[in-house]
Amino acid sequence: MERLMRKAEELARRYGISYYEIRITKVTASHLTMQNSQLEELALNTEIGIGVRAFNGAWGFSSANDMSRAERAIETAMKIAKLSKGDSRIYLGDPVKDRAEIKVKQSFLDVDIEDKLSLVKEVDSLLKGDSISNRSVSYGDGLKEQLYFNSLGSEIETVVPRIRLSFSVTAKGNGEMQQYWRSFGGAAGWELVEGVDLTHWTAFVRRKAISLLSAKSPPSGEFDVIMDPELTGVFIHEALGHAAEADAIKTGESILTGRLGERIAVEELTVVDDPTLPGKFGSYIYDDEGIRAKRVEIIKNGVLLNYLNDRETAAVLGLEPNGHGRAQGYSYQPLVRMSNTYVEPRDWSFEEMLSEVKRGLYMIGDKGGEVDTANGTFTFGAKEGYIIENGEIKEQVRDVALSGKILDVLKNIRAIGSDLVVEFPGYCGKGQWVPVDDGGPHVLTRAVVGGLR
Amino acid sequence: MIERLIRILERENVEWEIYWERGRGGSFKIENEKLERSQRKFHSGIGLRVGYKGRLGFSYITGIGHDIETLENFVKRTIKLARVSEVPFRGFPSEKKPAKIRGLYDKRIDEIPFEDAHAMAQNFAERMIELKAGRGEYTLSGSLAFGVNFYGIANSNGIFLEDKSTGMSVSTYAVKKGTRTGSGSYYQSYRSLQPFEELERAIKLAIEEADMSWDAERFRPYEGELLLEPPAFRAIVGIFLENLFGDNVHYGRSRFVDLGKRVASEKLTITDDATIDNGIGSYPFDGEGNPGRKTVLVEEGFLRGFLLDETYGWLLGMESTGNAVRDFRTVPHIGTSNVVVEPGKESLEDFEGIVIKKVFGEHTANPISGDFSLTVELGYVVRDGKVEPFKDNMLVGNVFELLDSIRAVGKELIRRGSFYSPRVLAIGKII
């Protein structure tokens, strides 16, 4: 390591590079998948690689997964930066020397593969039932040990564990097929999966998939919509989070460009992105640019207060760096990304919210979403829904997707519940995949529902 | 080194398969018409599958320049995994002749000096400034990428295959601002080095689309004939294809159980074809060593084929269609090669009516029930030769009903990456 650091200094002098950073990452991971009692994958792997960025007004990057090429990767990144000569700027703050670890109660590295297999088999067995044609279980864990150093003198060692268990069923009947699923995960140890009430949740997904077989397609058009905490999470991630990522602001590709300090939502709305939440799937201590992770209030009482930024967007836009430069792995350059994004709770009870709706939908669960940050349009799916008529929950509906305009929907929020939940682990794609979490309380707003009726 | 690894494996009483890769890629990201990020990445590694007493073990190592001790440990570790694993081993393919495909490797991409590729990206950025000048307020971004991959597969049944491929891709994203916002994008990938005109084309098409999007407003609800342009039809076909993956069929996660059923209009024929010359999804052999081939999936509306690898072919009593996709880090899984919607006889070029150009959100659809609700990113109405764009509506419907309602398929095949399709006229609903 000392040798690589000296080599990097020497090469930076040779190529006239003002700033560089190097990540050396080791990931030890296991992954098991099972379908219909058949084990499909059991993998245990360790991977080491190096990623190097050098800055010369623009970025040069190089990576290698063969450590014998480490010095060559450093030199390549610097050569590219020398060639690039851009006019951008980056934040060059105080150097940090630290060793930071997300501690766990029981490391999954100490759990035998047989025990992980037993867990997968137990879930598979619990998912069995009438009308269930397919059961699918996936377990994965990974310990990421990263050494980061840069030309400012930062030397940061981080250890971040991540664990995830998810399962789904497909139910068949009435000439229909429907799926339902649930995921659990966090920056945590084996204790996370041990704490899951498997009997309850497996019965829950079975029941939901079967009930969806007799659910109808929703009506279409603009409706009052109550979103459950899981759907609120994906809604705020898609409808606001991506547009608040400062790389889209810097390029003028976000509808939120130039709106800091502006009221863009109802006064009751406060939206937070917080990588420091203990044990959540999107949590970390330092980002992949060696900046300490910070809680960010994106919207405070309806006013756009902050963007999520990295070293470059912080400098270019004149903002405080807040540690949101994240990379999928050593072979990727950090990009501005969300971590754990959620809507702060207010004081509405679910019953009060329900009584506000004459005709609308109660929509539950996250089926993913997508956003066009420039036009400000988003779409996202719900796992299931219920028709609401005169404040009462009526028939169940299936295959529901919503669409809306970011700035309209944020202003259309009529009620925010008191029941905050942030435990919906997933992966967010933006050319690279990073683990994220999101959530919120129940929220009442108005959106376009795309149904077949 | 591969030979050394094979010698070690041959000493063991196991069946084995190794898949190796070595490659590099250069890519360039342009933001605000400035070249902001350039990168050159190297990758190499070996994936090893071992069959032992009816069980399968898999692991991988990165790099391909290892000493004998590392290789011995790699083999031991994978055999040990096969012992504890309960993944059934159903055999590796036997030796077959790979498909002959032209144009998958271009020496000019393999040997392009990084400085030249960088200069091309720089010119791409400068051309963006020139092309947007005097047209209004635009922000242009884009990317340019080049890659080369050397790969091979060998197994204890005598397969030993090696090949190399190259790729180039270009994308542009344009945002038009002012009193309102419009956005447009273009993406294409190739096997061979392209002239600069292709980059210019990408910029022009993205700007054209941004202009159209800038003018677009939400359209009234409508139900009836809709013309789907290839990017929109790709979303529909993608939802449908989920049902044809052999693993989904085997595990009851597909709407279909058997072949032969009518699943779409007689106008529709879809193939998966790994043998198209210069095809971005083409390959001479798949991730298990089976030859790439052309598989008819839907023929004049009838279901004719599933997408299969060796395992699910065996489980369904069929033959692999050579659709095992992988890299050295993964075990083979089923994927598509080039998906081709066969052209029809109609000329839909002068169509008058409602056209859907782009949609998004297809991953929220339910492939089994077929129900979907997608956001219309861009559409337009053609009346008396005049074009009126619209956006932000939702295209809603059922995939199976929509495919069944196809009235006409255009003559002109358009390619985007590994998807080939003409324009398609069907019955649909927008809200």
Interface residues (C-beta under 8 A of the other chain):
Chain A: Q35 N36 Q38 L39 E40 E41 L42 A43 L44 N45 E47 I48 G49 A58 W59 G60 F61 S62 S63 A64 N65 D66 M67 S68 R69 A73 T76 A77 K79 I80 L83 S84 G86 D87 S88 I113 E114 L117 S133 N134 S136 T170 K172 E176 M177 Q178 Q179 S217 S220 G221 D247 K250 T251 G252 E253 I255 S331 Q333 K367 G368 G369 E370 D372 A374 N375 G376 T377 F378 T379 F380 G381 R398 D399 V400 A401 S403 K405 V448 V449 G450 G451 L452
Chain B: E31 N32 K34 L35 E36 R37 S38 Q39 R40 K41 F42 H43 S44 G45 G57 F58 S59 Y60 T62 G63 I64 G65 L81 V84 S85 E86 V87 P88 F114 E115 H118 T139 S141 Y173 V175 K177 T181 G182 S183 S213 P221 D247 Y251 G252 R253 R255 R329 V331 F360 G361 H363 T364 A365 N366 I368 S369 D371 F372 S373 L374 T375 E377 K391 D392 M394 L395 V396 G397 N398 K429 I431
